[in-house]
Amino acid sequence: MLASPFGNCRKCNGWGFAMKTDRKGRVKRGKDCRRCRSTGKRIRVGRWLYNRWTRIYRAGTG
């Protein structure tokens, strides 16, 4: 089984938006998540570090 390079957004817990309550206390959809651009998915930390390392390595070796 392969691990996915994407995981759930840590800010919105993979929902893609914030949860809000109205004045009666009912849960409603809030604003779209800016961090994951409403997809609910973000690149994982390890993959982000690996991408950075490869980019730097390739730029250094001419």
Biopython code that builds the backbone (N, CA, C, O; Angstrom):
import numpy as np
from Bio.PDB.StructureBuilder import StructureBuilder

atoms = [
    (1, "MET", "N", (0.840, -1.188, 0.000)),
    (1, "MET", "CA", (0.000, 0.000, 0.000)),
    (1, "MET", "C", (0.883, 1.248, 0.000)),
    (1, "MET", "O", (1.822, 1.345, 0.790)),
    (2, "LEU", "N", (0.592, 2.172, -0.857)),
    (2, "LEU", "CA", (1.357, 3.408, -0.953)),
    (2, "LEU", "C", (0.738, 4.485, -0.070)),
    (2, "LEU", "O", (-0.481, 4.573, 0.069)),
    (3, "ALA", "N", (1.595, 5.292, 0.515)),
    (3, "ALA", "CA", (1.112, 6.424, 1.300)),
    (3, "ALA", "C", (0.814, 7.588, 0.369)),
    (3, "ALA", "O", (1.529, 7.806, -0.608)),
    (4, "SER", "N", (-0.209, 8.312, 0.662)),
    (4, "SER", "CA", (-0.582, 9.451, -0.165)),
    (4, "SER", "C", (0.279, 10.657, 0.208)),
    (4, "SER", "O", (0.569, 10.864, 1.387)),
    (5, "PRO", "N", (0.692, 11.459, -0.782)),
    (5, "PRO", "CA", (1.449, 12.668, -0.450)),
    (5, "PRO", "C", (0.564, 13.752, 0.160)),
    (5, "PRO", "O", (1.066, 14.759, 0.658)),
    (6, "PHE", "N", (-0.751, 13.546, 0.120)),
    (6, "PHE", "CA", (-1.677, 14.530, 0.665)),
    (6, "PHE", "C", (-2.365, 13.977, 1.897)),
    (6, "PHE", "O", (-2.691, 12.792, 1.965)),
    (7, "GLY", "N", (-2.582, 14.849, 2.871)),
    (7, "GLY", "CA", (-3.309, 14.489, 4.080)),
    (7, "GLY", "C", (-4.384, 15.527, 4.340)),
    (7, "GLY", "O", (-4.484, 16.525, 3.627)),
    (8, "ASN", "N", (-5.182, 15.285, 5.361)),
    (8, "ASN", "CA", (-6.234, 16.235, 5.703)),
    (8, "ASN", "C", (-5.640, 17.545, 6.188)),
    (8, "ASN", "O", (-4.590, 17.563, 6.830)),
    (9, "CYS", "N", (-6.309, 18.629, 5.880)),
    (9, "CYS", "CA", (-5.884, 19.950, 6.329)),
    (9, "CYS", "C", (-5.984, 20.003, 7.851)),
    (9, "CYS", "O", (-6.978, 19.561, 8.427)),
    (10, "ARG", "N", (-4.960, 20.540, 8.496)),
    (10, "ARG", "CA", (-4.949, 20.590, 9.956)),
    (10, "ARG", "C", (-5.796, 21.727, 10.503)),
    (10, "ARG", "O", (-6.190, 21.707, 11.669)),
    (11, "LYS", "N", (-6.072, 22.701, 9.678)),
    (11, "LYS", "CA", (-6.871, 23.841, 10.152)),
    (11, "LYS", "C", (-8.363, 23.524, 10.157)),
    (11, "LYS", "O", (-9.066, 23.843, 11.116)),
    (12, "CYS", "N", (-8.842, 22.899, 9.087)),
    (12, "CYS", "CA", (-10.284, 22.626, 8.971)),
    (12, "CYS", "C", (-10.615, 21.148, 9.166)),
    (12, "CYS", "O", (-11.767, 20.752, 8.989)),
    (13, "ASN", "N", (-9.618, 20.319, 9.530)),
    (13, "ASN", "CA", (-9.792, 18.878, 9.754)),
    (13, "ASN", "C", (-10.340, 18.153, 8.529)),
    (13, "ASN", "O", (-11.069, 17.171, 8.663)),
    (14, "GLY", "N", (-9.994, 18.628, 7.343)),
    (14, "GLY", "CA", (-10.405, 17.957, 6.121)),
    (14, "GLY", "C", (-11.796, 18.330, 5.623)),
    (14, "GLY", "O", (-12.263, 17.765, 4.634)),
    (15, "TRP", "N", (-12.455, 19.252, 6.275)),
    (15, "TRP", "CA", (-13.798, 19.662, 5.855)),
    (15, "TRP", "C", (-13.743, 20.618, 4.666)),
    (15, "TRP", "O", (-14.591, 20.554, 3.775)),
    (16, "GLY", "N", (-12.757, 21.493, 4.652)),
    (16, "GLY", "CA", (-12.657, 22.483, 3.584)),
    (16, "GLY", "C", (-13.310, 23.800, 3.942)),
    (16, "GLY", "O", (-13.259, 24.754, 3.166)),
    (17, "PHE", "N", (-13.924, 23.860, 5.113)),
    (17, "PHE", "CA", (-14.569, 25.093, 5.566)),
    (17, "PHE", "C", (-14.663, 25.070, 7.088)),
    (17, "PHE", "O", (-14.509, 24.023, 7.718)),
    (18, "ALA", "N", (-14.916, 26.222, 7.658)),
    (18, "ALA", "CA", (-15.074, 26.343, 9.100)),
    (18, "ALA", "C", (-16.522, 26.047, 9.476)),
    (18, "ALA", "O", (-17.434, 26.254, 8.675)),
    (19, "MET", "N", (-16.725, 25.567, 10.688)),
    (19, "MET", "CA", (-18.078, 25.330, 11.182)),
    (19, "MET", "C", (-18.499, 26.542, 12.017)),
    (19, "MET", "O", (-17.726, 27.068, 12.819)),
    (20, "LYS", "N", (-19.733, 26.962, 11.806)),
    (20, "LYS", "CA", (-20.280, 28.111, 12.516)),
    (20, "LYS", "C", (-21.602, 27.708, 13.150)),
    (20, "LYS", "O", (-22.228, 26.733, 12.733)),
    (21, "THR", "N", (-22.018, 28.454, 14.148)),
    (21, "THR", "CA", (-23.350, 28.234, 14.710)),
    (21, "THR", "C", (-24.155, 29.513, 14.524)),
    (21, "THR", "O", (-23.628, 30.620, 14.637)),
    (22, "ASP", "N", (-25.445, 29.340, 14.235)),
    (22, "ASP", "CA", (-26.288, 30.520, 14.125)),
    (22, "ASP", "C", (-26.769, 30.928, 15.524)),
    (22, "ASP", "O", (-26.328, 30.356, 16.521)),
    (23, "ARG", "N", (-27.646, 31.886, 15.596)),
    (23, "ARG", "CA", (-28.060, 32.406, 16.904)),
    (23, "ARG", "C", (-28.886, 31.408, 17.699)),
    (23, "ARG", "O", (-28.992, 31.512, 18.921)),
    (24, "LYS", "N", (-29.464, 30.452, 17.010)),
    (24, "LYS", "CA", (-30.225, 29.410, 17.707)),
    (24, "LYS", "C", (-29.343, 28.256, 18.165)),
    (24, "LYS", "O", (-29.798, 27.374, 18.893)),
    (25, "GLY", "N", (-28.073, 28.258, 17.737)),
    (25, "GLY", "CA", (-27.148, 27.212, 18.145)),
    (25, "GLY", "C", (-27.009, 26.082, 17.143)),
    (25, "GLY", "O", (-26.293, 25.116, 17.405)),
    (26, "ARG", "N", (-27.676, 26.178, 16.004)),
    (26, "ARG", "CA", (-27.555, 25.150, 14.982)),
    (26, "ARG", "C", (-26.235, 25.307, 14.234)),
    (26, "ARG", "O", (-25.782, 26.423, 13.978)),
    (27, "VAL", "N", (-25.633, 24.187, 13.891)),
    (27, "VAL", "CA", (-24.354, 24.208, 13.196)),
    (27, "VAL", "C", (-24.589, 24.508, 11.718)),
    (27, "VAL", "O", (-25.454, 23.909, 11.078)),
    (28, "LYS", "N", (-23.797, 25.454, 11.184)),
    (28, "LYS", "CA", (-23.899, 25.823, 9.781)),
    (28, "LYS", "C", (-22.504, 25.868, 9.181)),
    (28, "LYS", "O", (-21.498, 25.882, 9.890)),
    (29, "ARG", "N", (-22.471, 25.889, 7.864)),
    (29, "ARG", "CA", (-21.201, 25.989, 7.160)),
    (29, "ARG", "C", (-20.677, 27.418, 7.261)),
    (29, "ARG", "O", (-21.419, 28.379, 7.063)),
    (30, "GLY", "N", (-19.390, 27.542, 7.571)),
    (30, "GLY", "CA", (-18.782, 28.857, 7.684)),
    (30, "GLY", "C", (-17.990, 29.204, 6.438)),
    (30, "GLY", "O", (-18.309, 28.755, 5.337)),
    (31, "LYS", "N", (-16.961, 30.005, 6.622)),
    (31, "LYS", "CA", (-16.132, 30.449, 5.506)),
    (31, "LYS", "C", (-15.273, 29.310, 4.975)),
    (31, "LYS", "O", (-14.936, 28.374, 5.700)),
    (32, "ASP", "N", (-14.928, 29.407, 3.696)),
    (32, "ASP", "CA", (-14.024, 28.433, 3.086)),
    (32, "ASP", "C", (-12.649, 28.541, 3.721)),
    (32, "ASP", "O", (-12.213, 29.625, 4.109)),
    (33, "CYS", "N", (-11.977, 27.412, 3.822)),
    (33, "CYS", "CA", (-10.639, 27.376, 4.419)),
    (33, "CYS", "C", (-9.636, 27.972, 3.433)),
    (33, "CYS", "O", (-9.549, 27.535, 2.285)),
    (34, "ARG", "N", (-8.886, 28.967, 3.886)),
    (34, "ARG", "CA", (-7.898, 29.608, 3.015)),
    (34, "ARG", "C", (-6.633, 28.774, 2.901)),
    (34, "ARG", "O", (-5.930, 28.841, 1.893)),
    (35, "ARG", "N", (-6.343, 27.991, 3.928)),
    (35, "ARG", "CA", (-5.098, 27.230, 3.928)),
    (35, "ARG", "C", (-5.097, 26.135, 2.866)),
    (35, "ARG", "O", (-4.101, 25.949, 2.167)),
    (36, "CYS", "N", (-6.210, 25.410, 2.742)),
    (36, "CYS", "CA", (-6.275, 24.315, 1.754)),
    (36, "CYS", "C", (-7.091, 24.685, 0.531)),
    (36, "CYS", "O", (-7.316, 23.838, -0.333)),
    (37, "ARG", "N", (-7.541, 25.930, 0.437)),
    (37, "ARG", "CA", (-8.354, 26.429, -0.677)),
    (37, "ARG", "C", (-9.614, 25.597, -0.886)),
    (37, "ARG", "O", (-9.968, 25.270, -2.018)),
    (38, "SER", "N", (-10.285, 25.258, 0.206)),
    (38, "SER", "CA", (-11.575, 24.558, 0.227)),
    (38, "SER", "C", (-11.530, 23.130, -0.289)),
    (38, "SER", "O", (-12.576, 22.563, -0.604)),
    (39, "THR", "N", (-10.337, 22.527, -0.387)),
    (39, "THR", "CA", (-10.264, 21.146, -0.841)),
    (39, "THR", "C", (-10.279, 20.179, 0.335)),
    (39, "THR", "O", (-10.708, 19.035, 0.190)),
    (40, "GLY", "N", (-9.814, 20.628, 1.498)),
    (40, "GLY", "CA", (-9.713, 19.746, 2.654)),
    (40, "GLY", "C", (-8.420, 18.956, 2.673)),
    (40, "GLY", "O", (-8.158, 18.231, 3.633)),
    (41, "LYS", "N", (-7.603, 19.077, 1.634)),
    (41, "LYS", "CA", (-6.349, 18.324, 1.551)),
    (41, "LYS", "C", (-5.165, 19.277, 1.461)),
    (41, "LYS", "O", (-5.242, 20.339, 0.843)),
    (42, "ARG", "N", (-4.063, 18.866, 2.097)),
    (42, "ARG", "CA", (-2.811, 19.613, 2.016)),
    (42, "ARG", "C", (-1.670, 18.633, 1.871)),
    (42, "ARG", "O", (-1.807, 17.453, 2.193)),
    (43, "ILE", "N", (-0.540, 19.123, 1.384)),
    (43, "ILE", "CA", (0.624, 18.262, 1.241)),
    (43, "ILE", "C", (1.172, 17.963, 2.631)),
    (43, "ILE", "O", (1.223, 18.847, 3.486)),
    (44, "ARG", "N", (1.583, 16.716, 2.856)),
    (44, "ARG", "CA", (2.067, 16.315, 4.172)),
    (44, "ARG", "C", (3.425, 16.928, 4.453)),
    (44, "ARG", "O", (4.147, 17.313, 3.533)),
    (45, "VAL", "N", (3.768, 17.016, 5.737)),
    (45, "VAL", "CA", (5.008, 17.672, 6.152)),
    (45, "VAL", "C", (6.226, 16.952, 5.589)),
    (45, "VAL", "O", (7.138, 17.596, 5.071)),
    (46, "GLY", "N", (6.253, 15.624, 5.684)),
    (46, "GLY", "CA", (7.392, 14.858, 5.178)),
    (46, "GLY", "C", (7.568, 15.019, 3.686)),
    (46, "GLY", "O", (8.694, 15.123, 3.200)),
    (47, "ARG", "N", (6.471, 15.039, 2.953)),
    (47, "ARG", "CA", (6.541, 15.218, 1.509)),
    (47, "ARG", "C", (7.022, 16.622, 1.167)),
    (47, "ARG", "O", (7.790, 16.804, 0.223)),
    (48, "TRP", "N", (6.574, 17.609, 1.927)),
    (48, "TRP", "CA", (6.999, 18.994, 1.720)),
    (48, "TRP", "C", (8.504, 19.107, 1.913)),
    (48, "TRP", "O", (9.190, 19.757, 1.125)),
    (49, "LEU", "N", (9.029, 18.458, 2.989)),
    (49, "LEU", "CA", (10.467, 18.495, 3.244)),
    (49, "LEU", "C", (11.243, 17.776, 2.138)),
    (49, "LEU", "O", (12.290, 18.247, 1.695)),
    (50, "TYR", "N", (10.719, 16.639, 1.701)),
    (50, "TYR", "CA", (11.372, 15.898, 0.622)),
    (50, "TYR", "C", (11.413, 16.723, -0.666)),
    (50, "TYR", "O", (12.434, 16.757, -1.353)),
    (51, "ASN", "N", (10.303, 17.384, -0.989)),
    (51, "ASN", "CA", (10.270, 18.227, -2.194)),
    (51, "ASN", "C", (11.289, 19.353, -2.102)),
    (51, "ASN", "O", (11.977, 19.651, -3.078)),
    (52, "ARG", "N", (11.388, 19.981, -0.931)),
    (52, "ARG", "CA", (12.380, 21.047, -0.736)),
    (52, "ARG", "C", (13.792, 20.532, -0.923)),
    (52, "ARG", "O", (14.602, 21.150, -1.613)),
    (53, "TRP", "N", (14.088, 19.382, -0.297)),
    (53, "TRP", "CA", (15.421, 18.809, -0.359)),
    (53, "TRP", "C", (15.801, 18.484, -1.802)),
    (53, "TRP", "O", (16.914, 18.789, -2.231)),
    (54, "THR", "N", (14.880, 17.863, -2.562)),
    (54, "THR", "CA", (15.190, 17.527, -3.958)),
    (54, "THR", "C", (15.394, 18.776, -4.797)),
    (54, "THR", "O", (16.279, 18.810, -5.653)),
    (55, "ARG", "N", (14.588, 19.802, -4.562)),
    (55, "ARG", "CA", (14.729, 21.035, -5.328)),
    (55, "ARG", "C", (16.099, 21.682, -5.073)),
    (55, "ARG", "O", (16.764, 22.131, -6.007)),
    (56, "ILE", "N", (16.509, 21.722, -3.811)),
    (56, "ILE", "CA", (17.811, 22.305, -3.457)),
    (56, "ILE", "C", (18.938, 21.457, -4.025)),
    (56, "ILE", "O", (19.918, 21.988, -4.547)),
    (57, "TYR", "N", (18.800, 20.135, -3.925)),
    (57, "TYR", "CA", (19.841, 19.228, -4.415)),
    (57, "TYR", "C", (20.013, 19.358, -5.924)),
    (57, "TYR", "O", (21.137, 19.409, -6.424)),
    (58, "ARG", "N", (18.901, 19.411, -6.644)),
    (58, "ARG", "CA", (18.979, 19.533, -8.101)),
    (58, "ARG", "C", (19.533, 20.886, -8.526)),
    (58, "ARG", "O", (20.230, 20.980, -9.536)),
    (59, "ALA", "N", (19.230, 21.930, -7.767)),
    (59, "ALA", "CA", (19.750, 23.259, -8.095)),
    (59, "ALA", "C", (21.250, 23.333, -7.824)),
    (59, "ALA", "O", (21.967, 24.080, -8.490)),
    (60, "GLY", "N", (21.724, 22.562, -6.849)),
    (60, "GLY", "CA", (23.145, 22.608, -6.479)),
    (60, "GLY", "C", (24.023, 21.814, -7.401)),
    (60, "GLY", "O", (25.193, 22.153, -7.580)),
    (61, "THR", "N", (23.494, 20.761, -7.995)),
    (61, "THR", "CA", (24.313, 19.943, -8.886)),
    (61, "THR", "C", (24.017, 20.359, -10.324)),
    (61, "THR", "O", (22.924, 20.130, -10.842)),
    (62, "GLY", "N", (25.000, 20.966, -10.946)),
    (62, "GLY", "CA", (24.778, 21.551, -12.261)),
    (62, "GLY", "C", (24.987, 20.599, -13.344)),
    (62, "GLY", "O", (24.835, 20.952, -14.514)),
]
sb = StructureBuilder()
sb.init_structure("model")
sb.init_model(0)
sb.init_chain("A")
sb.init_seg("    ")
for serial, (resi, resn, name, xyz) in enumerate(atoms, 1):
    if name == "N":
        sb.init_residue(resn, " ", resi, " ")
    sb.init_atom(name, np.array(xyz, "f"), 0.0, 1.0, " ", f" {name:<3s}", serial, name[0])
structure = sb.get_structure()
